[in-house]
Amino acid sequence: MVCAFCALTMQAETFVKVTDVASLQDGDKVVMAYATGSKVSAGFSDTKKFIAATDAVFADNQATVSTPKMITLKKSGSYWNLYIDSHPVGHASGSNDLDAKYRYTTNYAISFESNGVAKIVSQTPGKNNLEVYFRYNAGSPRFNVYAANSTAVDITLYKLDESTVAVTSVALDQTEAVLRAEDVLNLQATVLPDNAVDKTLAWGSTDEAVATVTDGVVTALAKGTAKIWVKATAVENVSDTCYITVLPKAAEGDATYHAARSAAHLTEGAKVFIGTIKEGEDFVMGQYVSGDNNIKGTAATYDEARHSVTAPLQVAYTVERDGDKYLFVDHDGKYLRTISSSKLGSGANDQYAKWTLGAIDATDATVTLTAANGNKIYYNHPNNLFNIYSSIGDGSNLAAIVIYSDQAPEWPNPGTGIDEAEAEMKAEKMVRNGQVLIMRNGALYDMNGRQVKK
């Protein structure tokens, strides 16, 4: 008696043995099988001249295999085309191998014998003009087209039972995110295949003191890191993760500025924080204390993913320009200046309050501010202070500075250089009377960041 519906289960999916071509439809997913040798068809071989075989365990008219590679059937008139991973299973005329370059979409006639043998016959003649059809070669395990007089053996065909399709992948739309406490993030999960029967998902957090999640809605709670995970409940080992970094909630009166990457982000009137990118140093230049020989760092919060810093507005400077020099006015109306050859402070607007802006590094936005005496501002991280030095030396104590501006756009990722917003800005360059000008927010600036009349 022929078994018309023998089940073949693969990775929690069931394939049903086919014994009648009428039960095949366009788009069916199938595998070829040789039950006697416990083999089923897998993907193309490395040479693409045959279909590889993989081990299966058969018992009670069922078989299991770890990760099935299925063949998709496409109707072509009274014939069928076969595809693996969207590539045609082609057969070149005069050959007993499959086409190695995916050049041919071959028609196959499919029929079944009374004992359940599947005949998948190429409509392109094989070697010596013989009829060839899919069979199994046990000597060099493979499924390929062979003539009837070959030593290859007959096969059976199983198709996917759509009522038992399992989830094979879950993918989140974000793999990492930076939030502030009390922020909410909606994560979207894509579950495949689309026709999976049970798409139920479970969500969780590795540290619910930092962030929680309910049906993809992430709520940031406190500073720290957590992994938000999602997994399919009907199968094992199908999951995805999003790494969450939570920063403290910005205090009232704080502002968030992004790292300036060109002089166009430091025009007259820009509000800026002067800080550092020294790893683990969350400080920007604070208010000068009379009598000090430097300026202490004020606590700030860095967002490395966006190259931004959040800090109290009272430590922000306002940019002024004097020719090609930059001046920085603090909250009290005093100017950032040198007060001796080795001391940094604040005071009157004179030559010691005028700074030369160096080239801004495109990858990390580090920059130099050089005083009239040639010394530069660096961050002394062991002592948490900003001061002027002749050079950065070996870098053991000093770190370069970064200027964060309210005119700078958000960086897409650290180290990526100019982003699309910057590219758009650069695209608005124009030349007038031999001078290169930049249009930004409706105003014209020269290459030194000075505003010019239209």
C-alpha positions in Angstrom: 0.0 0.0 0.0 1.4 3.4 -1.0 1.8 5.9 1.8 0.1 9.0 0.4 0.8 11.3 3.4 4.0 10.2 5.1 5.3 13.1 7.3 8.9 14.3 7.0 9.7 16.8 9.8 12.5 19.3 9.5 13.4 21.8 12.2 9.9 21.7 13.7 8.5 21.8 10.1 6.6 18.9 8.5 7.0 17.8 4.9 4.3 15.5 3.4 5.2 12.8 0.9 3.7 13.5 -2.6 2.3 10.7 -4.7 0.1 12.6 -7.1 1.2 15.6 -9.3 -2.3 17.0 -8.8 -1.3 17.8 -5.2 1.5 20.1 -6.3 0.9 23.8 -6.7 2.8 26.8 -7.9 5.1 28.0 -5.2 5.3 24.8 -3.2 8.4 24.1 -1.2 9.8 20.6 -1.7 12.8 18.4 -0.9 14.0 15.3 -2.7 14.6 12.3 -0.5 16.3 8.9 -0.5 14.9 7.2 2.6 16.9 4.0 2.2 20.2 5.9 2.6 18.7 8.5 5.0 19.5 11.4 2.7 17.5 14.5 1.6 18.4 17.2 -0.9 20.2 20.3 0.4 21.6 23.3 -1.5 23.7 23.6 -4.7 27.1 22.1 -4.5 30.1 24.4 -4.5 30.5 23.9 -8.3 26.7 24.3 -8.8 26.7 21.2 -11.0 24.5 19.1 -8.7 22.4 19.3 -5.6 24.2 18.3 -2.4 22.8 15.7 0.0 22.4 16.0 3.7 21.8 13.5 6.5 18.3 12.8 7.7 16.8 10.5 10.3 13.9 8.4 8.9 11.5 6.5 11.2 7.8 5.6 10.9 7.5 7.4 7.6 9.0 10.5 9.1 12.4 12.1 8.9 14.1 15.0 10.6 16.9 17.2 9.3 18.6 20.2 10.9 18.1 23.3 8.6 16.3 22.2 5.4 17.3 23.8 2.1 14.1 23.7 0.1 13.4 23.7 -3.7 10.7 26.1 -4.9 8.4 24.8 -7.6 7.2 27.3 -10.3 4.6 26.3 -12.8 5.5 26.8 -16.5 2.6 25.7 -18.6 2.4 21.9 -18.2 5.9 21.8 -16.9 7.7 23.0 -13.7 10.8 25.1 -13.0 12.9 24.4 -9.9 14.6 27.1 -7.9 17.0 27.0 -4.9 17.6 30.4 -3.2 16.0 32.1 -6.1 18.5 30.5 -8.6 17.1 28.3 -11.3 18.0 24.6 -11.3 19.1 24.5 -14.9 20.2 21.7 -17.1 22.4 22.3 -20.2 21.8 20.3 -23.4 24.1 17.3 -23.8 25.2 17.2 -20.2 24.4 15.0 -17.3 25.2 17.8 -14.8 23.3 20.9 -13.8 24.2 24.3 -15.2 27.0 25.7 -13.2 26.3 29.4 -14.0 22.5 29.7 -13.4 22.1 30.4 -17.1 19.2 28.1 -17.8 15.7 27.9 -16.6 14.9 24.3 -17.5 11.4 22.8 -17.8 10.9 19.6 -16.0 8.0 17.1 -16.2 6.9 15.7 -12.9 5.1 12.4 -12.5 4.8 9.7 -9.9 4.9 5.9 -10.3 2.6 3.6 -8.4 5.2 2.8 -5.8 5.7 6.5 -5.0 8.8 7.1 -7.0 9.0 10.7 -8.2 10.1 11.2 -11.9 11.4 14.8 -12.4 12.4 14.6 -16.0 14.5 17.3 -17.8 13.0 18.5 -21.1 16.5 19.2 -22.3 18.3 16.0 -23.6 21.3 14.8 -21.6 24.5 13.2 -22.8 24.2 11.1 -25.9 20.7 12.6 -26.3 19.3 10.4 -23.5 16.4 11.3 -21.3 17.6 12.3 -17.9 15.8 12.8 -14.6 16.6 13.4 -11.0 18.0 10.4 -9.1 20.3 9.9 -6.1 24.0 8.9 -6.5 25.0 7.0 -3.4 28.6 6.6 -4.5 29.3 10.4 -4.3 26.2 11.5 -2.3 24.3 13.9 -4.5 21.0 14.5 -6.3 21.4 15.1 -10.1 20.0 14.3 -13.5 20.9 10.8 -14.7 19.9 8.5 -17.5 17.8 5.3 -16.7 20.8 3.1 -17.4 22.9 4.8 -14.7 23.7 3.3 -11.3 21.8 6.1 -9.5 18.7 5.2 -7.6 15.2 6.6 -7.7 13.9 9.3 -5.3 10.7 10.4 -3.6 9.4 13.9 -3.2 8.1 15.7 -0.1 6.4 19.1 0.1 6.2 21.5 3.0 3.0 21.2 5.1 2.0 24.9 5.3 0.0 24.2 8.5 3.1 23.4 10.5 5.6 26.1 9.3 7.8 27.2 12.1 9.5 30.5 12.8 13.1 30.5 11.4 14.3 34.0 12.3 13.4 37.0 14.4 15.2 40.4 13.6 14.9 43.7 15.5 15.0 46.9 13.5 17.7 48.3 15.9 20.6 46.4 17.4 21.7 49.2 19.7 20.3 52.5 21.0 21.2 55.3 23.4 18.4 56.7 25.6 18.0 59.0 28.5 16.2 58.0 31.6 12.4 58.2 31.0 12.8 57.9 27.2 10.7 55.4 25.4 11.8 53.4 22.4 9.5 51.2 20.2 11.4 48.2 18.8 9.9 46.4 15.8 10.5 42.7 15.3 10.3 41.0 11.9 9.4 37.4 12.1 10.1 35.0 9.2 8.8 33.2 7.3 5.6 35.2 6.7 3.6 32.0 6.7 4.9 30.7 10.1 2.0 29.3 12.1 3.0 30.5 15.6 4.7 33.9 15.6 4.3 34.5 19.3 7.2 36.4 20.8 8.6 36.8 24.3 10.4 40.0 25.4 12.8 40.6 28.3 15.6 42.8 29.7 18.8 41.7 31.3 18.6 44.5 33.8 15.1 45.8 34.6 16.6 48.5 36.9 18.1 50.1 33.7 15.4 49.4 31.1 12.2 47.4 30.8 10.3 46.2 27.8 6.7 45.2 27.1 5.7 44.0 23.6 8.7 45.9 22.1 8.1 49.1 24.0 11.4 49.9 25.9 11.3 52.3 28.8 14.6 53.7 30.0 14.8 54.0 33.8 18.3 54.7 35.1 21.9 55.1 33.9 23.5 51.8 32.8 23.4 49.2 30.1 20.9 46.4 29.4 20.2 43.9 26.6 16.7 43.8 25.4 16.0 40.4 23.9 13.1 38.9 21.9 12.6 35.3 21.1 10.1 33.0 19.4 8.3 30.9 21.9 7.3 28.0 19.6 10.9 27.1 18.7 14.3 27.1 20.4 17.3 29.4 19.6 15.5 31.9 17.4 16.0 35.3 18.9 17.6 38.8 18.6 19.0 41.4 20.9 19.2 45.2 21.1 21.9 46.7 23.4 20.6 49.7 25.3 22.7 52.4 26.9 20.8 54.7 29.3 22.1 58.1 30.2 20.9 60.2 33.1 17.9 62.4 32.4 19.0 65.9 31.3 18.6 68.4 34.2 16.4 71.4 33.7 18.6 74.2 32.3 20.9 71.7 30.5 21.5 71.8 26.8 22.7 69.2 24.3 25.1 70.3 21.6 26.8 68.2 18.9 30.5 68.1 18.1 31.5 70.8 15.6 33.2 69.5 12.5 33.8 72.7 10.6 34.2 76.4 11.1 30.6 76.7 9.7 29.4 75.3 13.0 31.2 78.0 15.0 29.8 81.2 13.5 29.1 84.4 15.4 26.6 83.9 18.1 27.0 80.1 18.4 26.5 78.6 21.8 29.3 76.1 22.6 30.7 73.8 25.3 34.4 73.2 25.3 35.1 69.6 26.4 37.1 66.5 25.7 36.7 63.0 24.2 39.0 61.4 26.7 37.3 58.0 27.4 35.4 58.0 30.7 35.9 61.8 31.2 32.4 63.3 31.4 33.5 67.0 31.8 33.3 70.2 29.9 35.0 73.5 30.7 33.3 75.1 33.7 33.2 78.7 35.1 36.5 80.3 35.9 37.1 80.7 39.6 39.1 83.9 40.4 42.6 83.0 41.6 42.8 79.7 39.9 45.4 79.1 37.2 43.1 77.0 35.2 39.4 76.1 34.6 38.0 73.1 36.4 35.8 70.6 34.5 32.0 70.6 35.1 30.2 67.3 35.1 28.5 66.6 31.7 27.0 63.6 30.0 28.4 62.3 26.7 26.6 60.4 24.0 29.3 58.7 22.1 26.8 57.3 19.5 25.8 60.9 18.5 29.0 62.8 19.3 27.0 65.1 21.6 27.3 66.4 25.2 24.7 67.6 27.6 25.8 70.1 30.2 24.5 73.1 32.2 23.8 76.2 30.1 25.7 78.4 32.6 29.0 76.9 31.4 28.2 77.5 27.7 30.3 80.1 25.8 29.0 82.4 23.1 31.2 82.7 20.0 32.4 86.1 18.8 34.7 86.8 15.8 37.4 89.3 15.2 38.8 88.7 11.8 40.2 85.2 11.7 40.3 85.0 15.5 37.7 83.4 17.8 36.5 84.8 21.1 34.5 82.9 23.7 32.2 84.9 26.1 31.1 83.2 29.3 27.8 83.4 31.3 29.1 86.4 33.2 30.1 88.4 30.0 33.8 87.6 30.5 36.2 86.3 27.9 38.1 83.1 27.9 41.7 84.2 27.8 45.2 83.5 29.0 46.2 85.4 32.2 49.9 84.5 31.9 52.1 82.4 29.7 50.8 79.2 31.5 47.5 80.2 33.0 44.0 80.0 31.6 41.3 82.2 33.0 38.7 84.8 32.0 38.6 88.6 31.9 38.7 91.5 29.5 38.5 91.4 25.7 42.1 91.9 24.5 44.7 90.1 22.5 44.9 87.4 25.1 41.2 86.6 24.6 41.7 85.9 20.9 42.1 82.3 19.8 43.2 80.7 16.6 41.1 77.7 15.5 43.1 74.8 14.1 41.9 72.2 11.6 39.0 70.0 13.0 39.6 66.3 12.7 37.0 64.7 10.5 36.8 61.5 12.4 36.6 62.5 16.1 36.2 66.4 15.9 39.3 67.1 18.0 40.6 70.6 17.5 43.2 73.1 18.8 42.6 76.5 20.2 45.9 78.4 20.2 46.6 81.5 22.3 48.5 84.5 21.3 51.6 83.1 23.0 51.4 79.9 20.9 50.2 77.6 23.8 47.1 75.5 23.3 44.1 74.4 25.5 44.2 70.8 26.6 42.3 68.8 29.2 44.4 67.5 32.1 42.4 64.4 33.0 44.3 63.3 36.2 43.4 66.7 37.7 40.1 67.4 35.9 41.1 70.8 34.6 41.5 72.7 31.4 44.7 74.8 30.9 47.2 75.9 28.3 50.3 73.9 27.5 53.0 74.2 24.9 52.3 70.7 23.6 50.3 67.6 24.4 53.5 65.7 25.1 53.2 61.9 25.2 49.5 62.2 26.0 49.8 60.5 29.4 48.1 63.4 31.2 46.7 65.6 28.5 43.8 65.1 26.1 42.7 67.0 23.0 39.6 69.2 23.2 36.3 69.1 21.2 34.0 72.1 20.7 30.3 71.2 20.9 28.0 73.7 19.2 24.3 74.4 19.0 24.9 74.9 15.2 26.4 71.4 14.6 24.1 68.6 13.3 23.8 65.2 15.0 26.5 62.7 14.0 25.1 59.4 12.7 27.9 57.3 14.4 31.3 58.0 15.9 34.2 58.1 13.5 32.2 58.3 10.3 33.2 61.8 9.5 30.9 64.1 7.5 27.3 62.8 7.4 24.5 63.6 5.0 23.6 66.8 6.7 27.2 68.0 6.3 27.2 66.9 2.7 24.1 68.9 2.0 25.7 71.9 3.6 28.8 71.5 1.6 26.7 71.2 -1.6 25.5 74.7 -1.0 28.9 76.2 -1.5 29.2 79.0 -4.1 31.9 81.2 -5.4 31.5 85.0 -5.5 34.3 87.3 -6.7 36.7 84.4 -6.3 35.6 83.8 -2.7 34.1 80.4 -1.7 31.0 81.0 0.4 28.7 78.6 2.3 24.9 79.0 2.5 23.7 77.9 5.9 20.2 78.5 7.3 19.6 81.3 4.8 22.8 83.2 5.7 26.2 83.3 3.9 29.5 82.5 5.6 33.1 82.5 4.3 35.4 79.5 4.8 36.5 80.9 8.2 32.9 81.0 9.5 32.4 84.7 9.2 29.0 85.9 8.1 29.1 88.0 4.9 26.4 90.1 3.3 24.3 88.6 0.5 
